[in-house]
Amino acid sequence: MKNDRFRFEDMAIWQRAVEISGPVFELADTIELQKKFRFSEQLRAAMLSV
């Protein structure tokens, strides 16, 4: 029997989001060092929702 189970990990968009998450979190860390705390918090939250 063929396994046609859906896996979100196979989606190209999910794979791309995983690729960019590291650089986005690094950017958030840099922004936080500039005392822009709320923006860095929003950036992290947006990345996590992806």
DOMILO-276027 format. One record per residue (C-alpha): residue in one letter; y, z, x. Coordinates in steps of 0.25 Angstrom, whole numbers, padded with zeros to 4 digits, always signed. Example, Ala and Ser with C-alpha at 12.3 -4.5 7.8 and 13.67 -1.06 7.14 Angstrom:
BEGIN
A-0018+0031+0049/S-0004+0029+0055/
END
This chain:
BEGIN
M+0000+0000+0000/K+0014-0004+0005/N+0024+0007+0008/D+0037+0003+0001/R+0044+0016+0002/F+0059+0016+0004/R+0064+0022+0016/F+0079+0023+0018/E+0077+0024+0033/D+0073+0009+0033/M+0086+0005+0028/A+0095-0002+0038/I+0108+0006+0032/W+0101+0019+0034/Q+0097+0015+0049/R+0111+0011+0052/A+0117+0024+0046/V+0108+0032+0056/E+0112+0023+0067/I+0127+0026+0065/S+0126+0041+0061/G+0126+0045+0076/P+0139+0038+0079/V+0145+0043+0066/F+0142+0057+0069/E+0147+0056+0083/L+0160+0050+0077/A+0161+0062+0068/D+0159+0072+0079/T+0171+0065+0087/I+0180+0065+0074/E+0177+0080+0073/L+0182+0082+0087/Q+0195+0076+0083/K+0196+0087+0072/K+0193+0078+0060/F+0183+0087+0054/R+0183+0082+0040/F+0182+0067+0044/S+0170+0070+0053/E+0163+0078+0042/Q+0165+0066+0032/L+0160+0056+0043/R+0147+0065+0045/A+0145+0066+0030/A+0147+0051+0028/M+0136+0048+0039/L+0127+0058+0033/S+0128+0052+0019/V+0124+0039+0025/
END
